[in-house]
Each structure stands twice: as C-alpha cells, then as structure tokens.
C-alpha cells in the first residue's frame, strides 16, 4: 500500500469468486467505460492486501490486453489464477456480476456544466471509493434502479463567483467554476491522495454529448482507460492549461492566469507532502483537443503555443517541483489495465543489457559512414504496451543493431512489459534511457 495515501477504503469482494480473473470484454459508452475503469482500479488495488482480496479485473479493450494477460499468468504470482477466469461480455452482465461492489461503493455524481468535476470525482473515488457517474446519464439511472446510493453530489456545487467562498472551505472563489472545483479538491482531498502519483488527464467535457469539446476531431481519444491506474494509485486528478499567458479555451471568462495558478498550487502541495521527493506525473498536455494552436480543426482560440512549446513549458514546471513525466500523449494517449499490470511481480533476478564483445568492436575508418539506429520515443506506458507488442514479434528484429529508448520510469506501471523485453531481446537489441527522470 502507498503509505502516503489514505487507505481506509477497501472494497468488499462478497459474491465474487476468489483467486479469479474477471475479464470485461464490452468497451461500452464513455460513461460506462468510466464506471468500469473506476471499479477496476478499486478492486485491483485491494488485490493481495489480505486473504480476502484475491480478485483481479482485466478490461480487454484491444488485442494487447489478452497478450499481456497471458504473459502475466504464465509464471509468477498470477499462475495460481491461470485457469480461473470469468468473462463479462456485456453491460448487463457487468451490473449483475459486480452488483454487491457497486452498492458497497456508491456514487459521486459529477456536473456536465462543470466538466472539471469529473476529475474531482476520480480523486474522490481514489480516497472514498465512490464511483464517478455523470448526473443525468443512463449509467446513473441504471445504478439508481439497482439501489446504488448517491453518496456525494458535485452538481451545482461550484458557482465561481468572485467575492464568495468555495463551498465547505474558507477559500475565496477563484472566479472560475473549473478552478473552484480543483481548489475544493485540493483543500479536501490532496492530503489523502498519494504524495507521489498525480494524474494530468482530460476532464469529462470531451465525453459529454453536445459539448463543444466532445464534437472536436479526435475526441474519442478521451484517456478514460487511464482512470483505473490513477484511482488505484490514489492520484489527484486535474486538467489545467499551464500557460499563464493564455485565455483558457475551455474557461475563457476566468481571471487571467487562474488555470496556471491552480496548476502551481497542485505541484507545490504535492512537493511539500512528499518532502521534496520525486513524484510521477501521469499525463501530457492534451494538444489533440485543446490548449495549443496545433489542435486539429482548430477554431483559432485554443492557445498561443504550439504543441511542443506547451509540452516544454509543462515539463519545465513539473520538473521544477521534482516530478517526472509519464507522457501519455496521442496516440495512444491512454492504456487499459495499468491497475492490473502494476500488481505483477517480476520473476527475473536481474536484467542484463546487450554488450559488444571486444572482438566484435568496429575499428573506425574515416572512409566509411556509420549509422546508429535510435528507436523512440517510448516515454509513455501506453506506447510501450501497444508497440512492444507489435514490433517485438517482428522476425527481422535481431538482424541489425537497434537502440530501444525505453523510459525506465515506466517500470512502476508496466513491469511485465520490461520483463518481456529483457527475456526476448537479441544480442543486437540495446536498451537505452532517452527520457528518464527529467522527463
């Protein structure tokens, strides 16, 4: 367990088969995906904490999920569950299978008029176990019909009126509903979140039918799959424009620099809680939706900086507060099953990189041209999960020397992929650290 976080909520697994993998194969609507990923994070987080928590949930969204599950169950601590697998193929089966858990958790409802409350709801879920649900959605109606209690509502909670107080706090309103929501969460929940893991992830605006951001090109890349890991890790979740000079496109009426100020508040508070120790920022400026001039089908008001410039600014700020970046960026901008993968324990006693024997060393000849083939950039777990699966099965790999730039920070989230890489590399595959703790 993360001892820096509040671990008082532990899910009840009554009604589930012990020592069993539950594989959910229905992708669902964005609201259903948010529910599935949130519950998955709570169940997988509890795995192994005692003899009563032996269930794991696998959310099989693409072909890589079954491949990596096979790798994890072929040896090590999950082999005892290799033959105990239950498939959940549709949402009705999901509601039936996990009915006890849904009722045990209850709901935290978030406000379509303040999309930031979706991320606040995820933060609440990591601490209190309440499942994030959009108010007025079909998912809320189904859960209410089942008797799942609404334990907290974030609807109509934040007014963003200057001269007033943020509800339940002594904090002055920022003048922005978006920022008031995050500052409320900062006041109420940051001390209960992990001091090491923070989630920078798109808010719910991109998933609300009729919302401007949901109608943009590439809105389907909404990052929801990441929530299982963020919730399992007790992460504080937010979506803010770090540029102090922008009119913030999704909150244009806010006082100048408000997004930036809240962003720095979050970094500073996390730094203080960790006593200056390094942390991990999961996420990346969502250039494919908002905040940059490079956004596809841009209407001309998304931001003043290009994608790389905003990336560098974001990196400058977070590293100033001792946070490494796990750069989940389009595309893929997210990955399923982080909460499952991080529970895997590597079986190898050591990893050995490739080396070149003295007799095989080249003698430099100025008449020749030499090429180093650098394969990157693997600064995101989502990229490694997808592309290692694809490229490392290629029969040509191992015939020429390649430098694979895998960011070692990602080993926290996807240890099984690192094990697979080292077990299957050839003598001509060289593992190099391109982006490391600084990025």
C-alpha positions as CSV (number, residue, x, y, z in Angstrom):
1,X,0.0,0.0,0.0
2,X,1.0,3.6,-0.6
3,X,1.6,4.8,3.0
4,X,1.4,8.4,1.9
5,X,-2.3,8.0,1.0
6,X,-5.5,7.3,2.9
7,X,-6.0,3.5,2.7
8,X,-9.2,3.4,4.8
9,X,-11.5,2.5,2.0
10,X,-11.1,-1.2,1.0
11,X,-13.6,-2.7,-1.4
12,X,-15.7,-5.7,-0.3
13,X,-15.4,-8.7,-2.7
14,X,-18.5,-10.5,-1.4
15,X,-20.1,-12.5,-4.2
16,X,-17.0,-12.7,-6.4
17,X,-15.1,-16.0,-6.9
18,X,-11.8,-16.0,-5.0
19,X,-8.5,-16.3,-6.9
20,X,-10.2,-15.4,-10.2
21,X,-9.6,-13.1,-13.2
22,X,-12.7,-11.3,-14.3
23,X,-12.2,-10.2,-17.9
24,X,-14.6,-7.5,-19.1
25,X,-14.9,-7.5,-22.9
26,X,-17.6,-4.9,-23.6
27,X,-16.0,-1.5,-24.2
28,X,-19.2,0.5,-23.6
29,X,-20.0,4.2,-23.9
30,X,-17.7,6.7,-22.3
31,X,-19.9,6.8,-19.2
32,X,-19.8,3.0,-18.9
33,X,-16.1,2.9,-19.5
34,X,-15.6,5.4,-16.7
35,X,-17.6,3.3,-14.4
36,X,-15.8,0.0,-15.4
37,X,-12.3,1.6,-15.1
38,X,-13.1,3.2,-11.7
39,X,-14.4,-0.1,-10.2
40,X,-11.5,-2.0,-11.7
41,X,-9.0,0.4,-10.0
42,X,-10.6,-0.2,-6.6
43,X,-10.7,-4.0,-7.0
44,X,-7.2,-4.4,-8.3
45,X,-5.7,-2.1,-5.7
46,X,-7.0,-4.3,-3.0
47,X,-5.6,-7.5,-4.5
48,X,-3.1,-9.2,-2.2
49,X,-3.6,-7.0,0.8
50,X,-5.0,-9.9,2.7
51,X,-6.6,-13.4,2.2
52,X,-10.0,-11.8,1.5
53,X,-8.8,-9.8,-1.6
54,X,-7.8,-12.2,-4.3
55,X,-9.8,-11.0,-7.3
56,X,-8.3,-9.2,-10.3
57,X,-10.2,-7.4,-13.2
58,X,-8.9,-7.4,-16.7
59,X,-10.5,-4.8,-19.1
60,X,-9.9,-6.3,-22.5
61,X,-10.2,-3.4,-25.0
62,X,-7.7,-4.4,-27.7
63,X,-5.5,-7.3,-28.7
64,X,-2.7,-6.3,-26.5
65,X,-4.7,-6.9,-23.3
66,X,-5.1,-10.7,-23.8
67,X,-1.4,-10.9,-24.9
68,X,-0.1,-9.2,-21.7
69,X,-2.5,-11.1,-19.5
70,X,-1.1,-14.4,-21.0
71,X,2.4,-13.1,-20.1
72,X,1.4,-12.3,-16.5
73,X,-0.3,-15.7,-15.9
74,X,2.4,-17.8,-17.4
75,X,4.6,-17.6,-14.3
76,X,5.0,-15.8,-11.0
77,X,2.3,-14.8,-8.6
78,X,-0.6,-15.0,-11.0
79,X,-0.1,-18.6,-12.2
80,X,-2.5,-19.8,-9.5
81,X,-5.3,-17.9,-11.3
82,X,-4.4,-19.1,-14.8
83,X,-7.3,-21.5,-15.0
84,X,-9.8,-19.4,-13.0
85,X,-11.1,-16.8,-15.5
86,X,-14.7,-15.4,-15.8
87,X,-15.7,-13.4,-18.9
88,X,-18.1,-10.5,-18.6
89,X,-19.3,-9.8,-22.1
90,X,-21.9,-7.1,-21.8
91,X,-23.0,-4.3,-19.5
92,X,-26.0,-6.2,-18.1
93,X,-23.6,-9.0,-17.0
94,X,-21.3,-6.3,-15.6
95,X,-24.1,-4.9,-13.4
96,X,-25.1,-8.4,-12.3
97,X,-21.6,-9.7,-11.6
98,X,-20.5,-6.6,-9.6
99,X,-23.8,-5.7,-8.0
100,X,-22.5,-6.1,-4.5
101,X,-19.4,-4.0,-5.2
102,X,-21.4,-1.2,-6.9
103,X,-23.7,-0.9,-3.9
104,X,-20.8,-1.1,-1.5
105,X,-19.1,1.8,-3.3
106,X,-22.0,4.1,-4.1
107,X,-21.8,7.1,-6.5
108,X,-20.2,10.5,-6.6
109,X,-22.1,12.4,-9.3
110,X,-20.4,15.0,-11.4
111,X,-21.7,18.1,-13.2
112,X,-21.9,18.3,-17.0
113,X,-21.9,22.1,-16.7
114,X,-18.5,21.9,-14.8
115,X,-16.6,19.2,-16.6
116,X,-13.7,19.5,-14.1
117,X,-15.9,17.8,-11.6
118,X,-15.3,14.5,-13.5
119,X,-11.7,14.6,-12.4
120,X,-12.6,15.7,-8.9
121,X,-14.9,12.7,-8.8
122,X,-12.0,10.4,-9.8
123,X,-9.9,11.9,-6.9
124,X,-12.8,11.3,-4.5
125,X,-13.1,7.7,-5.8
126,X,-9.4,7.0,-5.0
127,X,-9.9,8.2,-1.4
128,X,-13.5,7.3,-0.5
129,X,-14.4,4.6,-3.1
130,X,-17.4,6.4,-4.5
131,X,-17.8,5.7,-8.2
132,X,-17.7,8.7,-10.6
133,X,-21.0,8.9,-12.5
134,X,-22.3,11.7,-14.8
135,X,-25.5,13.2,-13.3
136,X,-28.5,12.5,-15.6
137,X,-26.7,9.8,-17.6
138,X,-28.1,6.4,-18.4
139,X,-25.5,4.9,-16.1
140,X,-26.8,6.9,-13.2
141,X,-30.3,5.8,-14.0
142,X,-29.3,2.2,-14.1
143,X,-27.4,2.4,-10.8
144,X,-30.2,4.2,-9.1
145,X,-32.6,1.5,-10.3
146,X,-30.3,-1.1,-8.7
147,X,-30.4,0.8,-5.4
148,X,-26.8,2.2,-5.6
149,X,-26.7,5.2,-3.3
150,X,-25.6,8.7,-4.3
151,X,-23.1,9.4,-1.5
152,X,-21.8,12.7,-2.8
153,X,-23.0,15.2,-5.4
154,X,-20.8,17.7,-7.1
155,X,-23.7,19.1,-9.2
156,X,-24.4,22.8,-8.8
157,X,-21.7,23.0,-6.1
158,X,-19.3,25.5,-7.7
159,X,-20.5,28.9,-8.8
160,X,-17.2,30.6,-9.5
161,X,-18.5,34.0,-8.2
162,X,-15.7,36.3,-7.1
163,X,-16.3,37.7,-3.6
164,X,-17.8,34.4,-2.4
165,X,-16.2,31.3,-0.7
166,X,-15.7,28.0,-2.3
167,X,-18.2,25.6,-0.7
168,X,-17.2,23.8,2.5
169,X,-13.9,25.8,2.7
170,X,-12.5,29.2,3.9
171,X,-11.1,29.7,0.4
172,X,-12.1,32.7,-1.7
173,X,-13.6,31.8,-5.1
174,X,-11.1,32.0,-8.0
175,X,-13.8,33.4,-10.2
176,X,-13.9,30.2,-12.2
177,X,-16.1,27.1,-11.6
178,X,-13.4,25.0,-13.2
179,X,-10.7,26.2,-10.8
180,X,-13.0,26.3,-7.8
181,X,-13.7,22.6,-8.3
182,X,-10.0,21.8,-8.3
183,X,-9.2,24.0,-5.4
184,X,-12.0,22.4,-3.4
185,X,-10.5,19.0,-4.1
186,X,-7.0,20.4,-3.2
187,X,-8.4,21.5,0.2
188,X,-10.4,18.4,0.9
189,X,-8.5,15.6,-0.7
190,X,-4.9,16.3,-1.5
191,X,-3.7,15.2,1.9
192,X,-5.5,11.9,1.4
193,X,-4.0,11.3,-2.0
194,X,-0.7,9.8,-2.9
195,X,2.3,12.1,-2.4
196,X,4.0,10.5,-5.4
197,X,1.4,9.9,-8.1
198,X,-0.6,12.7,-9.9
199,X,-2.9,12.4,-12.9
200,X,-3.0,15.0,-15.6
201,X,-5.9,13.9,-17.6
202,X,-8.7,15.3,-19.8
203,X,-11.8,16.2,-18.0
204,X,-15.3,15.0,-18.8
205,X,-16.1,17.7,-21.3
206,X,-14.7,15.6,-24.1
207,X,-17.3,12.8,-23.4
208,X,-20.5,14.9,-22.9
209,X,-22.8,14.7,-25.9
210,X,-23.3,18.1,-27.3
211,X,-20.3,19.6,-25.5
212,X,-18.1,21.7,-27.8
213,X,-15.0,19.6,-26.9
214,X,-16.8,16.3,-27.5
215,X,-17.5,17.4,-31.1
216,X,-13.9,18.0,-31.9
217,X,-11.7,15.8,-34.1
218,X,-10.1,13.1,-32.1
219,X,-12.5,13.5,-29.2
220,X,-12.6,9.7,-29.0
221,X,-9.1,9.8,-27.5
222,X,-10.5,10.7,-24.1
223,X,-8.0,8.9,-21.9
224,X,-10.7,7.2,-19.8
225,X,-8.8,3.9,-19.8
226,X,-6.1,5.5,-17.6
227,X,-8.5,6.1,-14.6
228,X,-8.2,2.5,-13.3
229,X,-4.5,3.1,-12.6
230,X,-4.9,6.7,-11.3
231,X,-7.6,5.5,-8.9
232,X,-5.6,2.5,-7.8
233,X,-2.7,4.8,-7.1
234,X,-4.8,7.4,-5.1
235,X,-3.8,10.0,-7.7
236,X,-5.0,13.6,-7.5
237,X,-6.5,14.2,-11.0
238,X,-6.8,17.5,-12.9
239,X,-6.9,19.1,-16.4
240,X,-5.5,22.7,-16.5
241,X,-3.7,24.9,-19.0
242,X,-0.2,25.6,-17.6
243,X,0.4,28.6,-19.8
244,X,0.0,31.8,-17.7
245,X,-0.4,33.9,-20.8
246,X,-3.3,32.1,-22.4
247,X,-7.0,32.9,-22.5
248,X,-8.0,29.4,-21.4
249,X,-10.1,28.0,-24.2
250,X,-12.4,25.8,-22.1
251,X,-12.9,28.5,-19.5
252,X,-12.4,31.8,-21.4
253,X,-14.1,34.0,-18.8
254,X,-11.7,33.1,-15.9
255,X,-9.5,35.8,-14.5
256,X,-6.1,35.8,-16.4
257,X,-3.7,33.1,-15.2
258,X,-6.2,31.2,-13.0
259,X,-5.6,27.8,-14.5
260,X,-1.8,28.4,-14.2
261,X,-2.1,29.5,-10.6
262,X,-4.1,26.4,-9.6
263,X,-1.7,24.2,-11.5
264,X,1.2,25.6,-9.5
265,X,-0.8,25.2,-6.2
266,X,-1.2,21.5,-7.0
267,X,2.5,21.0,-7.8
268,X,3.6,22.9,-4.7
269,X,1.3,21.0,-2.4
270,X,2.4,17.6,-3.8
271,X,6.1,18.6,-3.4
272,X,5.5,19.6,0.2
273,X,3.7,16.4,1.1
274,X,6.5,14.3,-0.4
275,X,9.2,16.3,1.4
276,X,10.7,17.2,-1.9
277,X,11.0,13.6,-3.1
278,X,10.5,12.7,-6.7
279,X,6.9,12.1,-7.9
280,X,5.3,10.8,-11.1
281,X,3.1,12.9,-13.3
282,X,0.9,10.7,-15.4
283,X,-0.3,12.6,-18.4
284,X,0.5,15.1,-21.1
285,X,-0.9,18.4,-22.4
286,X,-3.9,17.4,-24.5
287,X,-2.8,19.1,-27.7
288,X,-5.1,17.0,-29.8
289,X,-8.2,18.5,-28.1
290,X,-7.3,21.9,-26.6
291,X,-4.7,24.4,-25.2
292,X,-2.5,24.7,-28.4
293,X,-2.5,26.3,-31.8
294,X,-1.9,22.9,-33.3
295,X,-5.2,21.3,-32.3
296,X,-6.8,19.6,-35.3
297,X,-9.8,21.5,-36.7
298,X,-8.7,24.5,-34.5
299,X,-11.1,27.4,-34.4
300,X,-8.3,29.8,-33.6
301,X,-8.7,30.2,-29.9
302,X,-7.3,27.1,-28.3
303,X,-4.0,28.6,-27.2
304,X,-1.0,30.7,-28.1
305,X,1.6,27.9,-28.1
306,X,2.3,25.1,-30.4
307,X,2.2,21.5,-29.1
308,X,5.9,21.1,-28.5
309,X,6.2,24.6,-26.9
310,X,3.4,23.8,-24.4
311,X,5.0,20.4,-23.8
312,X,8.3,22.0,-22.9
313,X,6.6,24.5,-20.6
314,X,4.6,21.8,-18.8
315,X,7.8,19.8,-18.4
316,X,9.7,22.8,-17.1
317,X,7.1,23.4,-14.4
318,X,6.6,19.8,-13.2
319,X,10.3,19.1,-13.1
320,X,10.8,22.3,-11.0
321,X,8.7,20.5,-8.4
322,X,10.6,17.2,-8.7
323,X,8.0,15.4,-10.9
324,X,9.0,13.0,-13.7
325,X,6.6,12.8,-16.6
326,X,4.9,9.7,-17.9
327,X,3.9,11.2,-21.2
328,X,0.6,9.6,-22.2
329,X,0.1,11.6,-25.4
330,X,-1.9,10.9,-28.5
331,X,-1.9,8.4,-29.9
332,X,-2.4,6.1,-28.0
333,X,-3.0,8.6,-25.2
334,X,-4.1,6.0,-22.6
335,X,-3.9,2.3,-21.8
336,X,-6.1,-0.2,-20.1
337,X,-5.2,-2.4,-17.2
338,X,-2.5,-0.3,-15.5
339,X,-4.0,-1.3,-12.2
340,X,-3.6,-4.9,-13.1
341,X,-0.1,-4.6,-14.6
342,X,1.4,-2.8,-11.7
343,X,0.5,-5.7,-9.4
344,X,2.6,-8.1,-11.3
345,X,5.9,-9.0,-9.6
346,X,8.9,-9.6,-11.9
347,X,10.4,-13.1,-11.6
348,X,13.8,-12.3,-13.1
349,X,16.6,-11.9,-10.6
350,X,18.5,-9.4,-12.8
351,X,18.3,-7.7,-16.1
352,X,21.3,-7.8,-18.4
353,X,21.6,-5.4,-21.3
354,X,23.3,-6.3,-24.5
355,X,27.0,-5.7,-24.8
356,X,29.5,-5.9,-27.6
357,X,32.4,-8.3,-27.2
358,X,35.9,-6.8,-27.7
359,X,36.5,-8.9,-30.8
360,X,33.3,-7.6,-32.4
361,X,34.1,-3.9,-31.9
362,X,34.4,-1.9,-35.0
363,X,37.6,-0.1,-35.9
364,X,36.8,3.4,-37.0
365,X,37.5,4.1,-40.6
366,X,37.1,7.7,-41.8
367,X,36.3,6.5,-45.3
368,X,33.1,4.8,-44.0
369,X,29.8,6.2,-42.9
370,X,28.3,4.9,-39.7
371,X,24.7,4.9,-38.6
372,X,23.2,4.5,-35.2
373,X,19.5,3.5,-35.4
374,X,17.7,5.0,-32.4
375,X,14.2,3.6,-31.8
376,X,12.0,6.0,-29.8
377,X,10.3,7.6,-28.2
378,X,9.0,5.4,-25.5
379,X,8.1,7.9,-22.8
380,X,4.6,6.5,-22.3
381,X,3.4,3.3,-20.9
382,X,0.6,3.4,-23.4
383,X,3.1,3.5,-26.3
384,X,5.2,0.6,-24.8
385,X,2.1,-1.6,-24.2
386,X,1.0,-1.2,-27.8
387,X,4.2,-1.0,-29.8
388,X,6.4,-3.5,-28.0
389,X,3.5,-6.0,-28.5
390,X,3.6,-5.2,-32.3
391,X,7.3,-4.7,-33.0
392,X,9.0,-7.3,-30.8
393,X,7.2,-10.1,-32.7
394,X,8.8,-9.0,-36.0
395,X,11.1,-11.7,-37.3
396,X,13.6,-9.2,-38.7
397,X,14.3,-7.8,-35.2
398,X,17.7,-9.1,-34.1
399,X,19.3,-8.9,-37.6
400,X,20.6,-5.3,-37.2
401,X,21.7,-3.4,-34.1
402,X,18.9,-1.2,-32.7
403,X,18.9,1.2,-29.7
404,X,15.5,1.0,-28.0
405,X,14.8,4.1,-25.9
406,X,12.5,2.9,-23.2
407,X,12.0,5.3,-20.3
408,X,12.9,3.4,-17.1
409,X,10.3,5.4,-15.0
410,X,7.6,3.3,-16.7
411,X,8.7,0.1,-14.9
412,X,6.4,1.1,-12.0
413,X,3.3,0.8,-14.1
414,X,4.2,-2.0,-16.7
415,X,6.7,-4.3,-15.1
416,X,5.6,-7.3,-17.1
417,X,6.5,-5.5,-20.4
418,X,10.0,-4.8,-19.1
419,X,10.4,-8.4,-18.2
420,X,9.2,-9.5,-21.6
421,X,11.6,-7.1,-23.3
422,X,14.7,-8.4,-21.5
423,X,13.6,-12.0,-21.9
424,X,13.1,-11.7,-25.6
425,X,15.8,-9.3,-26.7
426,X,18.5,-10.4,-29.1
427,X,22.2,-9.6,-28.7
428,X,21.6,-6.7,-31.2
429,X,18.8,-5.1,-29.2
430,X,20.3,-2.4,-26.9
431,X,18.2,-0.8,-24.2
432,X,19.0,2.9,-23.7
433,X,17.4,5.6,-21.5
434,X,16.5,8.5,-23.6
435,X,13.9,10.3,-21.5
436,X,14.4,9.5,-17.8
437,X,13.5,11.1,-14.5
438,X,13.9,14.6,-16.0
439,X,11.1,13.9,-18.5
